[in-house]
Amino acid sequence: MSVCMGLHRKGKDIVIGICDSELLGNVFSNGDLVLDLVKYSAFYGKEEDEEIIKKNLIGATTINIVGEKAIEIAVKSGVITKKDLKNTIEINGIKHLQVFR
């Protein structure tokens, strides 16, 4: 299973989106919550090596994470704490977490 990463800079902010690649191109919903990985697929960039993703996560000010493997990589990188994991939501069984630093 591979993970895609998109890196976006705006001023001093570095926003990274990481997503399990097989989830891109799908829309997941649960009541009013919608995770549109068709409309926003470009935000998640292209497939990247796990080590490259971990290096980039370290400097990010905002991280948007979708999927089991993506969350696992973020945890391995050390940028996600147990407290952060408590904020994980599930939309139709797909894990989603946003972290602001």
Secondary structure as UniProt FT lines:
FT   STRAND          3..10
FT   TURN            11..12
FT   STRAND          13..20
FT   HELIX           21..23
FT   TURN            24..25
FT   STRAND          27..30
FT   TURN            31..32
FT   STRAND          33..36
FT   TURN            37..40
FT   HELIX           41..44
FT   STRAND          46..48
FT   HELIX           50..58
FT   STRAND          62..66
FT   HELIX           68..77
FT   HELIX           82..85
FT   TURN            86..87
FT   STRAND          89..91
FT   TURN            92..93
FT   STRAND          94..100
//
